Amino acid sequence: MLVINWEQFLKDGLRLGEKSSSMTVGVFDGVHRGHQALIERVVSHNAGNVPVVVTFRQNHKTEEHTPDIQTFRQKTEALWSMGIKITVVIDFTESFRRMSGIEFLEILLKHGNIGFFAAGSDFRCGYRLDTDAAAIQSFFASRQIPAEIVPEVMEDGLPISSSRIRSAITAGDLSLAEKMLGRYLSTTPQTCLI
C-alpha cells in the first residue's frame, strides 16, 4: 500500500493515470465493523477504480487527547489487508482545522481523481463540522460523481463507534469490544489503548 502525506497529495495528487479513485475519509481508529462496511463499499464499488482512504495520523476529535485503539501502523495494515491501495495521511494542523467541509471536498476532487465517494451516515467534516453526509452526497451528485452514504452498523441495538469500543475496553468488557471490532484485541505492546 502507498502512504502519501497531505502536502505530497496537494503537490502531486494521486497520479492514477487514466484510472479513477474510489475514496472515503475518516479517522478509522480501530478499523471496527462500521469502518469495515465503509471500506468494503470503497473496495467493491468498481474493480477498475483504485481504493483510497484519506485519514489522520492521530485521533483529533476532542480537545483532550483520547487514546487511539490502534497504532497508526496497525491502522494502515488493517486498511491494506481490506484492499485499500493508497492512504492519504493528514496531520491535523490549525490551518487544516479551519478549512470548511466544502473546501476540503473541493481539494479532494481536484487532486484525487474521484470516481466514487463513500461516507458513513454520521460523518461530518470541516470547520465546526459544517458539512454532513447529506451535504457531501449532494456535493458529488452536483458533479455527476456517484456518492453513497453507508448506514451505521449496530451492535446490541446501538451504533458501533470508536468511543463505544474505548468505553467497553475501559470497563473490562473485552467481549463487547471484540464484537464491535470484528476481531480479537491485540495483546502486543503496540496497541495504544490496552
N, C-alpha and C positions, 0 to 999 in steps of 0.2 A: 504494500500500500504506500502511496505517495502522501507525505505530510507537507503541506505548504503553509507558511505563516501569512498573516493578513497583509503585511507590507509587500511580500512577493506576489500575492494574489492581485493586489491593486496595481502592481507594476506590470506583471506578465499575464494575468488571467490564468485560465486552466490549461491552455494550449492543447485543446482536444482535436484540432484539425477540423474535419468535416462533421465530427460527432457532436451530439448534444449531451448535456448532463441531466440526470435525474437527481434532484437536490432536496435536502432538508436541513433545518437549523435547530440546534438545541444544546443544552448543557450536557445531556446524556450521562449524568452522574449515576453510575451503577449499571447502565445499559440494561434496565429492567424490562419486564414483559411489555409495558406500554411503549417504551422506546423500540423494542424489538418489532412490534407491529408496524411502527412507522418506518423502520429500516427495511422491513420486508416489502413494503409498498414501493419504496425508492428502488430497491434492487430488482424487483419483479416487473416494474411498470413497462419497460421497453428494453428488450435484450440488446438493442443497438446503442442505448444510452449508457453513459458512464456514471455509476452511482457515486454521489458526492455528499459528504456531511460537512457542514460548517458548524464548528463547536468552539468552546472556550477552554483555555488552559486550566482554569480552576473555577470552582463554584463562585458566582458573583451575585447571587440573588438577594443576599441580605447585607446590611451594613456590617454586622459582625460575622466573621467567618464561621461557617458551619463546616464540619469535616466532610471531605469527599468520601464516597463509598468505595471508590477505586482510585488507584493512581492514574495519572494521565496515560502511562504506558499500558496499563491494564485496559483502560477505556479504548485506546486505539487498536489494541489487539482484538478486543471483542468486536469492534466495528469491522475490522478487516475480516475476521472469521465469518461474519454475516454477509460478506460480499461487497463491502464499501471499497472502492478503488482509490479515492482521493479524500483526504481530510484537510480542510482549511481551518487553521487554528488562529483564534483571535485572543490577544491579551487584552483584557478589559481595561482600557485606559479611560481617563477623564474625557478626552475628546470623543472617544467612541461612545461613551455613556450618554453624551448629549445629542447624539445623532437621532433623528426621527426614524420611525419604523419604515416609512416610505423611502427616505433617503437610503437606508440600509438595503431595502429591496432593489432599488434602482442600481446600486453598486453591484449587488449580486447578479442582476440581469446583465449589466454592462460587461462584467468580467467573467461570468460563469457559463455563458452559452447554454442557458437553461431551456430544456425541452419538456420538463415536467417538474413540478414542485409539490411536496407534501408537507403538511404541518399538523401537529396534534391539535385537537379541538380546544385545548386550553392554552395554546401557545400565544404569547404576546411578545412584541419586540418594540424597540425604540425608546426614546426618552420618556420616562414616566409610563412606560408600556402603552404607548399611544396607538399601537396598531395590533388588532386582534386577528384571529384566524379567518374570520369572515372578510375583513378588510384585505388580508393577504390573498385570499381566493379571488376577490374582486380585482385586485391589482393585476394578477396574472391573467384572469379572464379578459380584461380590457385589452390585453396584448396578445390574445389568442394562444395563450400557453396553458395547457391543462394543469390544474392545481386541485389537489384532493385534501380534504380535511379528514384526518383519521380519528375515529372516536376513541374515547378513553377505554382502557382495559380495566376491568373490575376484578377485585378480589374481596370476598366476604361482603359484597354489596357496596363497597367503596372504591373510588378510583385508585389505581396504583400510582404512587408518586415516590420520588426520592426521599421526601421528608417523612412519609409513612414508613419507608424502609429503615431510615435512620432511627425513628422512634421505636420500631419493633426491635432493632438491634440493641438500643439503649435499655429497653425494658427486658431484654433477655429472651424475647420471643423469636428465636432464630428460625424456627419452622415457618412462621408467617413471613419473615424477611426472605427466606429462600423461595417460598411460593411466589412472592411478588417479583423476585429477581429472575425466577425461572431456572435457577441453578443453585448448587451448594455454595455457601460462603467460603471464600478462600481463608485458609488459616496461616498463610505465609505472612512474613513481616511486611510485605509490600502493601497490604491492604491498609488504607488510611484509617478507616473507622474502627476496625476491630483488630 
